[in-house]
Every structure is written in C-alpha cells, then in structure tokens.
Amino acid sequence: MTRSAQARIDLSALRHNFQRVRQSAPTSRVLAVIKANGYGHGMVRVAQALDDADAFAVARLDEALTLRNAGVDKPIVLLEGFCAADELTALAQHGLEPVVHNDFQIALLEQTRTVNPISVWLKIDTGMHRLGIAPDNAAAAWSRLQACGTVAKPIRFMTHFANSDLRGDARNAAQIAKFTAALDGQQGERSSANSAAILSLPETHADWVRPGIMLYGVSPFTNGSAQDENLRPVMTLTTQLIAVNQHRKGDAIGYGGEWVCPEDMPVGVAAIGYGDGYPRHARAGTPVLIDGVRVPLIGRVSMDMITLDLRARPDTQIGTPVVLWGEGLPVEEIAECAGTISYQLLCGVTLRVAVSVTES
Ligand SMILES: *Cc1c(COP(=O)(O)O)cnc(C)c1O
C-alpha cells in the first residue's frame, strides 16, 4: 500500500510498438533509441525487453557504459559521438559506435591509436543545423575517415530530420534530396528515419531506422494520436486521492489563488506534483482519470500535489486511484494542456516515482 505516485511500465505494449516499427519498415534494421533513461521508462529495462532490436542508440558514453555493465551486448550507437581523445579508448574497449559529426572528431581519430578499430556513423547536416558535416564537405570527411586506421570499415552514414513531425512539410523532401546528393555514388549503409519518418516517409527507411518515441506508444506527429498509429502507451502514471474537501463559492484554490470556486463544490487533492514530473504548467481543465471518468485539474500544480474539480464525481473516496497519463488518457493530450511535448513529460518523471513493471 503506497500513497506515492507510480509509473506502470507495460512491456507487452513496448514489444507491440516495436512490432509496429518492423511492420512499417520491414526491410530495415532497427536501431532502437533508448537515450534519456529510455525516454523515462528505464533504459536497461527497455533494452532487455527489446531483444529483437538490431542495435541501440543512446546520446552519451555514460549511458552506453551503463548498458554494457548491465550485460547488453548488442551494438550501441552514441548519437552525440565523442569530444575528447580519452573517450576513444572506452569506445574501442566496449565496441561502441560513435556518430562523427565534425572535423574536430576526425582529427582526434587521426591522432589516436586504439586497441580495436572503432565503427563510426558519419552524420551529414541536411537541414537540422545542430550536429553534422555540411553536405559539401561530406566526401572529404569520408575520405579522411576511410584513410584512418583507427576507424573500422565500412563507414555508415546518417542524417536527422528537423520537421518530420509535420506530415507533408516540404522541408522533409529538401532534406531527403540533400542527403541523396551528398552521398551520390558513395557506398555504405544509411540511416535517416526517426519515428515520424518511419510512419510517414517510407522513402527514408534505408538500411537502418531509428525509432524513439513510437516505441513508447506515443504519436510522433504534432496533433497526432497514438491510437491512429496503432501504438499502445507503455507508461501509465498514477497516484491516489489524499483528500476530498468541500469548499464554498468564492474560495480560491492553491498557490496564487487564481482558480476560484464558482459554487459550493468538492475539491480533490491528489498526491502528485512537479516534484514527480507532473508539469507545473498544466492549465486548469487538464484532465485526469478517476474510475475511467475525466476530471479537470484546477488551481496551480504544487511540488507534491494537484487539486481537482470533483463536481462530476462528488462521492469519490480518499485513496481512489488517479491516472495522470497513459492507458485511457493520452500523454499527448496532457502535453498539449501544459504547452510542451510528450517527450518532455515522459523524460521528466523523477526518481521519487515508484516504478512497477507489467506484461499485460
Ligand atoms: C532522439 C533521436 C531519434 C529518435 O527520435 P524520435 O522522434 O523519438 O523517434 C532518432 N535519431 C536521433 C539522431 C535522435 O537524436
């Protein structure tokens, strides 16, 4: 019996979503993206559950080492690569595959000897303008890596979309064309598709796809719904009601007193707040689920608590479960109410939230 917030992680939903990736990109290998603690779902847990994945991708070296220490022996790609020579030793030792996205890294590879050669992914900047070699310099970068003894051959190529969450956006076609042109005549495996491109741009699937958010059962599209994509939510965040109070017309609820009771009414208090990762900017009216019924949030989100308008459920008892997002209440909708994206909500669940794992 716990009164704290709980995140239920449904591993069968995770595997179902992985199969959706396979169905969508049947001829590509799958580089499952599990950075940021598996988008908040538990990185090691997710890696162990996805035994059908061909490889995993994380952002940073410490994440990759955590996976290796947990016994994960599949290929692991480091999406941010490396930025110092001493990291190369660890990459070679643990068989990690960094993304190479600038000349500084190429120079480090040229200057460093490692016990084993390192497999690399050469990243081309086709329009995201974050990490990557300019298309005009791609051939020269490839030649230097090809000549470098520290680099394992063959070299693979990748790029990343800036707008694939917007279906039909012309900038996606422009990035695809730049990637093709930059690699004209070049041999080597390619990867460009994140979740949104996997579901909406089949021409981008290539040798490797890189699903992140869709594995966790969330639509990658702006204003999209997971149900439309046949994805099942992996995380359901719940807590309990710890108080039900009768307030009077005119009573102001919570910090700042912005929400004022329009009539005599019951107000529920649930044990979750921004200290658990529930977004402080969730606006009044953001839904929670009580016994499958939507009930609106009122007042400001506190560190440990939220307040709820119980007029539609006046008989609700203390101890009743409250669902914040997940099964029956899409996290996409909560993100919209909080002016953010589902990615941030999932990654933001804090350590104090107890995790339970199910196979529904
Ligand atoms: C995070 C990330 C992905 C996964 O993106 P989703 O939108 O979560 O599918 C793919 N590729 C790169 C380079 C990333 O950083």
The ligand as a MOL file (V3000), in Angstrom:
LIG
                    3D

  0  0  0     0  0            999 V3000
M  V30 BEGIN CTAB
M  V30 COUNTS 15 15 0 0 0
M  V30 BEGIN ATOM
M  V30 1 C 16.2730 11.0300 -30.3970 0
M  V30 2 C 16.6920 10.7020 -31.7750 0
M  V30 3 C 15.9560 9.8100 -32.5720 0
M  V30 4 C 14.5950 9.2730 -32.1590 0
M  V30 5 O 13.6250 10.2580 -32.4450 0
M  V30 6 P 12.0590 10.0020 -32.1620 0
M  V30 7 O 11.3940 11.2330 -32.6450 0
M  V30 8 O 11.9350 9.8370 -30.6780 0
M  V30 9 O 11.7000 8.7790 -32.9020 0
M  V30 10 C 16.4770 9.4510 -33.7980 0
M  V30 11 N 17.6550 9.9580 -34.2280 0
M  V30 12 C 18.3680 10.8450 -33.5000 0
M  V30 13 C 19.6380 11.3880 -34.0490 0
M  V30 14 C 17.9130 11.2630 -32.2700 0
M  V30 15 O 18.6060 12.1570 -31.5630 0
M  V30 END ATOM
M  V30 BEGIN BOND
M  V30 1 1 1 2
M  V30 2 1 2 3
M  V30 3 2 2 14
M  V30 4 1 3 4
M  V30 5 2 3 10
M  V30 6 1 4 5
M  V30 7 1 5 6
M  V30 8 2 6 7
M  V30 9 1 6 8
M  V30 10 1 6 9
M  V30 11 1 10 11
M  V30 12 2 11 12
M  V30 13 1 12 13
M  V30 14 1 12 14
M  V30 15 1 14 15
M  V30 END BOND
M  V30 END CTAB
M  END
